[in-house]
Amino acid sequence: MSTTSPLAGRAVTSTTHLPSLDGLRARSTGAVLTPDDAAYPAATSVWNLAYRHHAAVVVVPATANDVVEAVRYAGAADLPVAVQATGHGIGLPADGGLLIVMSELAGVAVDADAWTARIEGGAKWERVLPLAVGAGLAPLLGSTPDVGAVGYTLGGGMGWFARRYGLSSDHVRAIEVVTADGELRRVTADTDADLFWALRGGGAGSLGVVTAIEIDLMPITSMYAGNLLYPAAIAREVAARYRDWITDAPDELTSSLSFMNFPPLDDVPAPIRGQSFAIVRGAFLGSDDDGRALLDHWRSWREPTIDSWGRMPFADVALISNDPVDPMPGMSSTEWLVSLDDGAIDALARASFEHDGPSPLTFVEIRHAGGAISRSPSRPSAYSQRHEQYLLQMVGVAGGPELVALERFVADLRTQLSPWTTGGAYLNFLEGEEKVARTRSAFDAATWERLVAIKRRFDPNGRFRHGLALAGGV
C-alpha cells in the first residue's frame, strides 16, 4: 500500500468562497495565513519532505484562545481541520482545509516538587529535556528529542524506559483540548473519563486540538546504555543471540536490534560511513556492575566493531539512537511480530543487506516491548497493543521515483513477513495514507467501538479528518 497521500500536490482551494478572515485575524494573536502570504510555504512544510500541506487557511496560534477561534472559524466555514505540531507523523495533508500549526504554542513548565511537566502542543522533547534534567528528573521521551512531545505521547509513546515505566501515554495526568464545538476543555480521568481515555492512544488531532498536556516525570538521572555494532555478515547470528538475550530480560532493560545501512555522507563518522551493521542498542536502569553483567552475554561472545555501552547521563539520551534531525523525504512502516522466528530474521537480513546494489531500506529495527507496557496502567487508555512483544519499524530515505520503488519494496517485505506478524500497526511509526488506512488495526474490537462512540460524541461532523481514521472515517 502506498504511503503517499492521493491528495499530495492537489491545488489549493481558493479562499474567495470562504467567510472573511478579517474577524479571525482581529481575534487572534498568532498568524493567520493564506497561500499568498510569504510565510505560507514554511508554515505548510512537513518534516518528511515527501509531503506538503496545501491548506486554504493556516493558523499559527500563540495562545490556546487562538486555537479556539480557529476551530470556530472552521466550523462556520465548514472546513476540515488538520493539526501539525512539529511536522513528524503526518496523516493526510490538509489540502483545501484549515491547518493549525502549533509551533509557536510551545511552552514548557516543570514542577520539580510534584515530578510533573506541563507541555504545550507545539513543544518538542528538546524543550522539555533540559528543564527536567535540571530538576533531577526525566520525561518518558522516545528515541529522539526532536519530535513533538504531545503527538508522541498521545500516540502511545514507547521509549527507552518503557519496559520499566510503561508508555508515555500511561503517565498523562491532564489534557487541555479544543474540541470540534470550539470549546477549550481541561480533561482528566475525573472530569471526562471517556475523552481522557480516548485521547491517550487515539492520538492528537483526531478528536480535537490538544493545546497542552500534564505528564509525570521519572526519577532518572543516568542509565547504562549504548550500542554494540557487529558486521552485517553475521546479522543472523546476532539476531538469534539477541532473541536469547531478551528472553529473561529484566524490566529495567529496554532494548532493540537494528539492521542499519549508514549512508556514505560526510556527516556520518568515518568508522561507519557507508558501512552496514547489526546493532544491539538500549538502556538499562541499574548499576554499572549489573549492566556489565548483562552485556557480558555479548562481550564474551565476539568483540564488536564498536562498543559504546556504559554509564550515560540522561541528558545524552539522544545518543542511543542518534536519529537524524534534518528534514528529508522517505517513509516509515511497521508491524508487530509474534516471534523472532528464524524465517522472519532471514527475511529482514535479506531485505537489509543482500542486494546487487544498496538496499532501499536505511534500517529495520525490532524493539522489545513487554514488561510494564503489558501491565494495566493506573489510568486506563485506548492504547490496545499491550501484550505484543516485538515491534518492527522499517525506514527508508528516498524521494520522487525512488520513493515509489521504496514503497513497493516495503510492501513486498511486509508480505514476506506475514507468517510472523499480527497485522496490527503501531501508529506512531506510520505516516500518510498508510497511517489512515491502518488506523483500525491498532485497536481491539471493544476499544474501537468505544472510540467510535466518543468520536461521534465530540466530533459528529468529522471536523478532524486528517489524522487517524477514527469512527470509520466519520
C-alpha positions as CSV (number, residue, x, y, z in Angstrom):
1,M,0.0,0.0,0.0
2,S,1.4,3.4,-0.9
3,T,2.1,5.7,1.9
4,T,1.9,8.8,-0.3
5,S,-1.4,10.6,0.0
6,P,-3.5,10.8,-3.1
7,L,-4.2,14.4,-2.1
8,A,-0.5,15.4,-2.1
9,G,0.2,18.2,-4.6
10,R,-3.5,18.9,-5.2
11,A,-4.4,22.5,-6.0
12,V,-5.1,24.8,-3.0
13,T,-8.8,25.6,-2.5
14,S,-9.5,29.2,-3.3
15,T,-10.3,31.4,-0.3
16,T,-12.7,33.5,-2.3
17,H,-15.7,31.4,-1.2
18,L,-14.8,31.4,2.5
19,P,-16.1,33.7,5.2
20,S,-13.9,36.8,5.6
21,L,-10.7,36.2,7.6
22,D,-10.8,39.7,9.0
23,G,-12.6,38.7,12.1
24,L,-10.4,35.7,12.8
25,R,-7.3,37.9,12.3
26,A,-8.7,40.5,14.7
27,R,-9.4,37.9,17.4
28,S,-6.1,36.1,17.0
29,T,-2.7,37.0,18.5
30,G,-1.0,34.5,16.2
31,A,-0.6,34.5,12.4
32,V,-3.4,33.7,10.0
33,L,-2.1,32.9,6.6
34,T,-3.3,32.1,3.1
35,P,-1.3,30.9,0.0
36,D,-0.5,34.5,-0.9
37,D,1.4,35.2,2.3
38,A,5.2,35.0,2.3
39,A,5.2,32.8,5.5
40,Y,2.8,30.3,4.0
41,P,5.4,27.9,2.4
42,A,7.3,27.5,5.7
43,A,4.1,27.0,7.7
44,T,2.9,24.2,5.4
45,S,6.2,22.3,5.2
46,V,6.4,18.8,6.7
47,W,9.5,17.1,8.3
48,N,9.1,14.3,5.8
49,L,9.8,16.2,2.6
50,A,7.7,13.7,0.6
51,Y,4.7,15.6,1.8
52,R,3.4,19.2,1.9
53,H,0.1,20.7,3.0
54,H,-2.0,22.7,0.6
55,A,-4.3,24.3,3.0
56,A,-6.8,27.1,2.2
57,V,-6.0,28.7,5.6
58,V,-3.2,28.3,8.1
59,V,-3.4,29.4,11.7
60,V,-0.2,29.6,13.8
61,P,-1.7,30.1,17.3
62,A,0.2,31.9,20.0
63,T,-2.4,31.1,22.7
64,A,-5.0,28.4,23.4
65,N,-7.7,31.0,22.6
66,D,-6.2,31.4,19.1
67,V,-6.9,27.7,18.7
68,V,-10.5,28.2,19.9
69,E,-11.0,30.9,17.3
70,A,-9.5,28.8,14.5
71,V,-11.8,25.9,15.2
72,R,-14.8,28.1,15.5
73,Y,-13.9,29.7,12.2
74,A,-13.5,26.3,10.6
75,G,-17.0,25.3,11.9
76,A,-18.6,28.4,10.4
77,A,-16.7,27.9,7.1
78,D,-17.4,24.1,7.1
79,L,-13.6,23.4,6.7
80,P,-11.9,20.3,7.9
81,V,-9.2,20.9,10.4
82,A,-5.7,19.4,10.5
83,V,-3.2,19.8,13.2
84,Q,0.6,19.9,12.9
85,A,3.0,20.3,15.8
86,T,6.5,19.6,14.6
87,G,5.8,18.1,11.2
88,H,6.5,14.5,12.2
89,G,3.9,11.7,11.8
90,I,1.7,13.4,9.2
91,G,-1.6,11.8,8.3
92,L,-3.4,13.1,5.2
93,P,-2.1,16.6,4.1
94,A,-4.5,19.4,4.9
95,D,-5.4,20.1,1.3
96,G,-8.2,22.6,1.0
97,G,-8.8,22.8,4.7
98,L,-7.6,24.7,7.7
99,L,-4.2,23.8,9.1
100,I,-3.3,24.7,12.7
101,V,0.4,24.8,13.1
102,M,1.3,24.6,16.8
103,S,5.0,25.6,16.5
104,E,4.6,28.9,18.5
105,L,2.5,27.4,21.2
106,A,5.5,25.5,22.7
107,G,5.9,26.5,26.4
108,V,7.1,24.0,29.0
109,A,7.0,24.3,32.8
110,V,8.4,21.7,35.2
111,D,7.2,21.3,38.8
112,A,10.2,19.6,40.5
113,D,8.3,19.0,43.7
114,A,5.3,17.3,42.0
115,W,7.5,15.5,39.5
116,T,5.4,16.8,36.6
117,A,5.7,18.9,33.5
118,R,3.1,20.9,31.6
119,I,3.9,20.8,27.9
120,E,2.2,22.9,25.2
121,G,1.0,21.4,22.0
122,G,3.9,22.5,19.7
123,A,6.8,21.7,22.1
124,K,9.5,19.2,21.1
125,W,11.0,17.0,23.7
126,E,14.2,19.0,23.3
127,R,12.5,21.8,25.2
128,V,11.4,19.5,28.0
129,L,14.6,17.6,28.4
130,P,16.9,20.4,29.9
131,L,14.2,21.6,32.4
132,A,13.5,18.1,33.6
133,V,17.2,17.2,33.9
134,G,17.8,20.4,35.8
135,A,15.3,19.1,38.4
136,G,16.9,15.7,38.6
137,L,14.0,14.1,36.6
138,A,13.3,12.6,33.2
139,P,10.5,12.6,30.7
140,L,9.5,9.4,29.0
141,L,10.6,10.6,25.6
142,G,11.4,8.4,22.6
143,S,14.5,7.8,20.6
144,T,14.9,11.5,19.7
145,P,14.2,14.8,21.5
146,D,13.5,16.3,18.0
147,V,9.9,15.1,17.8
148,G,6.8,16.7,19.3
149,A,6.1,15.7,22.9
150,V,2.3,15.7,22.6
151,G,1.9,13.8,19.4
152,Y,4.4,11.2,20.5
153,T,2.8,10.8,23.9
154,L,-0.8,10.6,22.8
155,G,0.1,8.1,20.0
156,G,1.4,5.7,22.7
157,G,5.0,6.6,23.3
158,M,7.3,3.6,23.6
159,G,10.7,4.9,24.6
160,W,13.9,3.6,26.1
161,F,12.3,3.1,29.6
162,A,9.0,1.6,28.5
163,R,9.7,-1.8,30.0
164,R,10.3,-0.3,33.4
165,Y,7.8,2.6,33.4
166,G,5.3,1.8,30.7
167,L,4.2,4.0,27.8
168,S,4.4,7.8,27.9
169,S,0.6,7.9,27.4
170,D,0.3,6.0,30.7
171,H,1.7,8.9,32.6
172,V,-0.5,11.7,31.3
173,R,-2.3,13.5,34.2
174,A,-4.4,16.0,32.3
175,I,-5.0,17.2,28.7
176,E,-6.1,20.6,27.5
177,V,-8.0,20.2,24.3
178,V,-10.2,22.3,22.0
179,T,-13.0,20.1,20.7
180,A,-14.9,20.5,17.4
181,D,-17.5,22.7,19.1
182,G,-14.8,25.3,19.7
183,E,-14.7,24.7,23.5
184,L,-11.4,24.6,25.4
185,R,-11.6,21.7,28.0
186,R,-9.2,20.5,30.7
187,V,-9.7,16.8,30.6
188,T,-8.7,14.3,33.3
189,A,-9.9,10.9,34.4
190,D,-12.3,12.7,36.8
191,T,-13.6,15.5,34.6
192,D,-14.3,13.4,31.4
193,A,-13.1,9.8,31.7
194,D,-14.2,9.0,28.1
195,L,-12.3,11.7,26.3
196,F,-9.3,11.4,28.6
197,W,-9.2,7.7,27.8
198,A,-9.7,8.1,24.1
199,L,-7.0,10.8,23.5
200,R,-4.3,8.6,25.1
201,G,-3.9,6.1,22.3
202,G,-6.5,7.7,20.0
203,G,-3.9,10.4,19.2
204,A,-3.6,14.1,19.0
205,G,-5.5,15.9,16.2
206,S,-8.2,13.3,15.6
207,L,-10.6,14.2,18.5
208,G,-9.6,17.8,18.9
209,V,-6.6,20.2,19.1
210,V,-4.5,19.4,22.1
211,T,-3.1,22.6,23.4
212,A,-1.2,21.2,26.4
213,I,-0.7,18.0,28.4
214,E,0.5,17.5,32.0
215,I,2.7,14.4,32.5
216,D,4.6,12.6,35.2
217,L,8.4,12.8,35.3
218,M,10.6,10.0,36.4
219,P,13.5,9.9,38.9
220,I,16.1,9.1,36.3
221,T,19.4,10.9,36.1
222,S,21.6,8.4,34.2
223,M,21.5,4.9,32.7
224,Y,23.8,2.2,31.5
225,A,23.2,2.5,27.8
226,G,24.7,2.4,24.3
227,N,25.3,0.4,21.1
228,L,27.1,-2.7,20.0
229,L,27.9,-2.8,16.3
230,Y,28.6,-6.1,14.6
231,P,29.4,-6.7,10.9
232,A,26.3,-7.2,8.7
233,A,27.8,-10.5,7.6
234,I,26.9,-12.1,10.9
235,A,23.5,-10.4,11.2
236,R,21.6,-13.7,11.5
237,E,23.8,-14.9,14.4
238,V,23.4,-11.5,16.2
239,A,19.7,-11.7,15.8
240,A,19.5,-15.2,17.2
241,R,21.7,-14.3,20.1
242,Y,19.5,-11.2,20.7
243,R,16.4,-13.4,20.8
244,D,18.0,-15.5,23.5
245,W,19.3,-12.4,25.4
246,I,15.9,-10.8,25.9
247,T,14.0,-14.0,26.8
248,D,14.5,-13.4,30.5
249,A,15.5,-9.7,30.4
250,P,14.7,-7.7,33.4
251,D,12.1,-4.9,33.1
252,E,14.9,-2.4,33.8
253,L,16.3,-3.2,30.3
254,T,14.6,-1.8,27.2
255,S,16.5,-2.7,24.0
256,S,16.3,-3.1,20.3
257,L,18.0,-4.9,17.4
258,S,18.7,-2.9,14.3
259,F,19.9,-3.7,10.8
260,M,21.4,-0.5,9.6
261,N,22.9,0.8,6.4
262,F,24.8,4.0,7.1
263,P,24.8,6.4,4.1
264,P,28.2,7.4,2.6
265,L,27.8,11.0,3.7
266,D,30.5,13.3,5.2
267,D,28.4,13.9,8.4
268,V,28.5,10.2,9.2
269,P,31.5,9.3,11.3
270,A,34.3,7.7,9.3
271,P,34.3,4.3,11.0
272,I,30.7,3.6,10.0
273,R,30.3,5.8,6.9
274,G,28.9,3.7,4.0
275,Q,29.0,0.6,6.1
276,S,26.3,-1.9,7.3
277,F,25.9,-3.3,10.8
278,A,23.7,-5.4,13.0
279,I,23.3,-3.2,16.1
280,V,22.2,-4.1,19.7
281,R,21.2,-0.9,21.5
282,G,19.2,0.0,24.6
283,A,19.2,1.4,28.1
284,F,19.4,-0.3,31.5
285,L,18.2,1.3,34.7
286,G,20.5,-0.4,37.1
287,S,24.0,-0.4,38.5
288,D,27.1,-0.5,36.3
289,D,28.0,-3.9,37.7
290,D,24.6,-5.3,36.7
291,G,24.8,-3.5,33.3
292,R,28.2,-5.1,32.6
293,A,26.9,-8.5,33.6
294,L,24.1,-8.1,31.1
295,L,26.5,-7.0,28.3
296,D,28.8,-9.9,29.1
297,H,26.4,-12.0,27.0
298,W,27.8,-10.1,24.0
299,R,31.3,-9.2,25.0
300,S,32.2,-12.7,25.9
301,W,30.9,-14.0,22.6
302,R,32.5,-11.7,20.0
303,E,34.2,-8.4,20.1
304,P,32.0,-5.9,18.4
305,T,33.3,-3.4,15.8
306,I,32.1,-0.6,18.2
307,D,31.0,-0.9,21.8
308,S,29.6,2.3,23.3
309,W,27.7,0.8,26.2
310,G,28.4,2.5,29.5
311,R,27.2,5.0,32.1
312,M,25.4,7.8,30.3
313,P,23.8,10.9,31.8
314,F,20.1,11.2,30.9
315,A,20.8,14.5,29.2
316,D,22.6,12.5,26.5
317,V,19.7,10.0,25.8
318,A,19.6,11.0,22.1
319,L,23.0,9.4,21.6
320,I,21.4,5.9,22.0
321,S,19.7,6.1,18.6
322,N,21.3,9.1,17.0
323,D,18.3,9.8,14.9
324,P,18.6,12.4,12.2
325,V,17.1,15.8,12.9
326,D,17.2,17.4,9.4
327,P,14.0,17.1,7.3
328,M,14.3,14.5,4.5
329,P,11.9,12.6,2.2
330,G,11.1,8.9,2.8
331,M,8.8,6.5,4.5
332,S,8.3,4.5,7.7
333,S,6.2,1.4,8.0
334,T,5.6,-1.0,10.9
335,E,4.4,-4.4,12.0
336,W,4.1,-6.3,15.3
337,L,6.0,-9.7,15.1
338,V,4.6,-12.6,17.0
339,S,8.1,-14.1,17.4
340,L,11.7,-13.6,16.3
341,D,11.5,-16.7,14.2
342,D,14.4,-17.7,12.1
343,G,12.3,-17.1,9.0
344,A,11.5,-13.6,10.0
345,I,15.1,-12.9,10.8
346,D,16.2,-14.3,7.4
347,A,13.7,-12.1,5.5
348,L,14.8,-9.0,7.3
349,A,18.5,-9.7,6.8
350,R,18.0,-10.4,3.1
351,A,16.0,-7.2,2.7
352,S,18.5,-5.1,4.6
353,F,21.8,-6.4,3.3
354,E,21.7,-8.9,0.4
355,H,21.3,-6.9,-2.9
356,D,23.2,-6.4,-6.1
357,G,23.1,-2.7,-5.1
358,P,22.3,-0.8,-1.9
359,S,19.1,-1.8,-0.1
360,P,16.3,0.7,-0.4
361,L,16.0,0.4,3.4
362,T,18.1,2.7,5.7
363,F,17.2,0.5,8.6
364,V,14.9,-2.1,10.1
365,E,14.6,-2.2,13.9
366,I,12.9,-4.6,16.3
367,R,12.1,-3.1,19.7
368,H,11.5,-5.4,22.6
369,A,8.2,-4.5,24.4
370,G,6.6,-6.3,27.3
371,G,7.5,-5.5,30.9
372,A,5.5,-2.6,32.3
373,I,3.8,-2.0,28.9
374,S,1.9,-5.2,29.3
375,R,0.5,-4.4,32.7
376,S,-2.7,-2.4,33.1
377,P,-1.8,1.2,33.9
378,S,-3.4,3.2,36.8
379,R,-5.0,5.4,34.2
380,P,-6.6,3.2,31.5
381,S,-6.3,4.3,27.9
382,A,-7.3,3.5,24.3
383,Y,-3.8,2.0,23.6
384,S,-4.6,-1.6,22.7
385,Q,-1.3,-3.4,21.9
386,R,-0.1,-4.0,25.4
387,H,0.6,-7.7,25.1
388,E,2.7,-7.6,21.9
389,Q,6.4,-8.2,22.3
390,Y,8.3,-7.3,19.2
391,L,7.7,-4.0,17.4
392,L,9.3,-3.8,13.9
393,Q,9.9,-0.5,12.1
394,M,11.1,-0.2,8.5
395,V,12.5,3.1,7.3
396,G,13.9,4.3,4.0
397,V,15.1,7.7,2.8
398,A,14.0,8.5,-0.8
399,G,12.1,10.9,-2.9
400,G,10.4,11.0,-6.3
401,P,10.5,7.8,-8.3
402,E,12.9,6.2,-5.7
403,L,10.2,6.7,-3.1
404,V,7.7,4.8,-5.2
405,A,10.2,1.9,-5.6
406,L,10.8,2.0,-1.8
407,E,7.1,1.8,-1.0
408,R,6.8,-1.3,-3.3
409,F,9.9,-2.9,-1.7
410,V,8.4,-2.4,1.8
411,A,5.0,-3.7,0.8
412,D,6.7,-6.8,-0.6
413,L,8.7,-7.3,2.6
414,R,5.5,-7.0,4.7
415,T,4.0,-9.7,2.6
416,Q,7.1,-11.9,3.1
417,L,6.8,-11.3,6.9
418,S,3.1,-12.1,7.1
419,P,3.5,-15.6,8.6
420,W,5.1,-13.9,11.7
421,T,3.1,-10.7,12.0
422,T,-0.2,-9.8,13.9
423,G,-1.5,-7.4,11.2
424,G,-1.7,-4.7,13.8
425,A,0.0,-1.3,13.4
426,Y,1.8,0.9,15.9
427,L,0.5,4.3,14.7
428,N,3.4,6.4,15.8
429,F,5.6,4.7,13.2
430,L,3.2,5.4,10.2
431,E,2.6,8.4,8.0
432,G,0.3,9.5,5.2
433,E,-2.2,7.2,3.6
434,E,-0.9,4.1,5.4
435,K,-1.4,5.7,8.8
436,V,-5.0,6.5,7.9
437,A,-5.8,3.1,6.2
438,R,-4.4,1.0,9.0
439,T,-5.9,3.0,11.9
440,R,-8.5,0.3,12.7
441,S,-5.7,-2.4,13.0
442,A,-4.2,-0.6,16.0
443,F,-7.2,-1.3,18.3
444,D,-9.1,-4.3,19.6
445,A,-12.8,-4.6,18.9
446,A,-14.0,-3.3,22.2
447,T,-11.7,-0.3,22.1
448,W,-12.6,0.5,18.6
449,E,-16.4,0.5,19.4
450,R,-15.8,2.8,22.3
451,L,-13.6,5.1,20.2
452,V,-16.3,5.3,17.5
453,A,-18.9,6.4,20.1
454,I,-16.5,9.0,21.6
455,K,-15.6,10.3,18.1
456,R,-19.2,10.7,17.2
457,R,-20.0,12.5,20.5
458,F,-17.2,15.0,20.3
459,D,-16.8,15.4,16.5
460,P,-20.1,14.4,14.9
461,N,-19.4,16.2,11.7
462,G,-15.9,14.8,11.2
463,R,-14.2,18.2,11.5
464,F,-10.9,16.4,12.4
465,R,-10.4,14.0,9.5
466,H,-6.8,14.4,8.5
467,G,-5.3,12.3,11.3
468,L,-6.4,8.9,12.4
469,A,-9.5,7.5,10.6
470,L,-11.5,7.0,13.8
471,A,-15.2,6.1,13.7
472,G,-14.9,4.5,10.3
473,G,-14.0,7.8,8.6
474,V,-16.7,10.0,10.2
